[in-house]
Amino acid sequence: MAFAPAPEYHVFPTRERPLKPYEVVVKAAAVSRELVRSVSPDAVVSDILTLAPALGAELEGVPIATVVPHVHPGTPPGWAPYSMGARLPRTAAGRGLWRLTDPVVRRGLEQGRAELNETRRRLGLAPLGHVHGGLSRQLCLIATFPQLEYPRAWEPWEHVVGPLFWEQPYGDVELPPGDAPLVLVAPSTSQDPEQRLLRAAIEGLACEDVRVLASTNNRPPAAGFDVPANTRVVDWVSYARTMPRCDVVVCHGGHGTVARALASGAVVVVVPAAGDMNENAARVDWAGVGVRLPRRLATPGAVRLAVRAALADPRLRARARELAAWSAAHDGAARAAELVERFAQNTRRSTAPTPAVPTLPDASRTTA
């Protein structure tokens, strides 16, 4: 394995001359194209949000696969818009109401397609006739639990492989003493700069019959706070080492945190902060593996009640353990690697512009 630096450009107004997102893509695609040309790969795999390597590969005629590190962002007609935080409608009336939002969603998708096609034009590529142009129609790996995906008609190039885990190596931390249920407070590393959820959880659980391990993610609150006797606050914690010992994980709902908690068999209390966290909270609620709490209710009392509910309902723990068992039996990274290897081998043997990935009869293509 070898590494090359990714092209870096300033999009947001942090420097004197920030670029618009698609201006950045045009510049970065040229750099990525040179790398693709020098490596001469059989396939290129890129993240859903990193268009430059995909476009650079297309310019060089190299087949492209996409990794989606969360639930699939597509919303068929009658579904709530992605990241809105609403669950899958259960009735025809509900689907009818959500269909009223379809024109708005469609306009947004069409705008995205137009902007992407303008970028493609500037690079000398043909326009796309479909939306979600950042998703490969050759191979698309959806790196989440199939149990978190709403039932849908999957395309032959789409595969739900299971979560793809990675974290910085880190040792064990000392847990609060005792044998009461262990609650991990794992706030987002990018959201909630004031540590509102951290404070609410510590205060709300202070008198509960639980042990609390809370991480500041190396961002201690500016103002100090009292640490109750049942709580231990640390700067950093290894989720892989700690979550298997937890009963409940309180978090903002980033997909990586949610997936790691469920793979560890812990019930999740999700207080979504922004973006896809709202969608992840809805999927956690729909799948019956946790409790969601609106951000506006991130108060000590509400967090306390949410944790009580998570601990009191044995169905939540049983369902979380089902997902943990599924994860133990289905290695997402191994499955993704297998699909990528077969994809690359296929493209070497075929001159077709869209090589097909063989349909493999295993659980990676199932949904809840």
C-alpha positions, 0 to 999 in steps of 0.5 A: 500500500502506498499513499499520495497527498490529496489535493487541498483547496480552501472552499469556506471563507477561511483565507483571502480567496476562497473557491466555490465547491465546484470550482474546487472540484475542477482544480482538484480533478486535474490533480487527481487525474495526474495521480490516476495516470501515474498509477494506472489503476484497474479501478478507483474507489472514492467517497461519496463526497470526494468528486475529484478522484472519481472525475479524474478517473473518468477522464482517464477511462478508469472504472469508478466505485463509490463508498457511502459511509452512512445510510443511502441518501436516496429518497424514493417518492413518498419518503421524507427528505433525507436528513430531515429526521422523519421516519419512514411513513407507515400508511398510504396517508403518510406517504401521500403527505410526504409526496407533497415535498417531492417537487422541492426535493426534485428541484434540489436534486436537479440543481445539484445535477446542473452544477455537477454537469457544469463541472463536467463540461469544464472538464470535457466530460459529457453531462449526466442524465440522472441525479445523485451523480456522485454515486457510481453506477458501476459499484456503490458500497453502502457502509451501514447496517442493512437493518438501518436501511428502509426497504427499497428496490436495490440496483444491481450495482448497490451493495449494503456491506455493513459498517466500515470501522476505523479509529486512532489506536488508543489504550484503555481508560479507567472506568467508574467503579462499581457494577451499575449499568455503564453509560458512555457519553460520546459527543460529536468531535465537530458539533456542539462546541459548547459541549451542551450535550456533555454537560446535560448528560453529566448533570442529568445522570448524577443521581441515577444508579448508573456509571458514567464515562464521558469524553470531552474529545480533547475539547474541555468546556471553557467553564468548569463543571462539577464531576459527580461521584458516579462519573469519570471524565476523560479527554479521549476514549477508544470506542472499540475498547470501551463500547462493548462494556457499555449498556447505553451510548449517548451521542449526537448521532454521527454514523460512525459512533452509532454504528460502533455502538450497535456493533458493540451491542449497546443501546443508543440515545441519539441527540442529533446536532446537524446534517445526517445525524437527524437521519441516523436518529430516525433510523435508530428509532425505526430499527428499535435499537435506541431512543432519539431526543430532539436537540432542543430538548438536550436538557439534564432532565430529558437526557435522564429520562431518555437513558432511563427509557433505554435501560428499561426496555429489554427489546432495545437491548435485544435488538441492539445485540441482534445487530452486534451478532450480525456485525460479528458474522459480517465483516464490512471491510472484508465484504467491501474489499471482496467486491472491489477486488472482483470489480477490478478483476472484471474491468481488466477482463472486459472492455465494456464501459460499465462492467457488472459486479456479480450478484453474490448470495449473501446477507450484504444484499438484504434489508431489514 
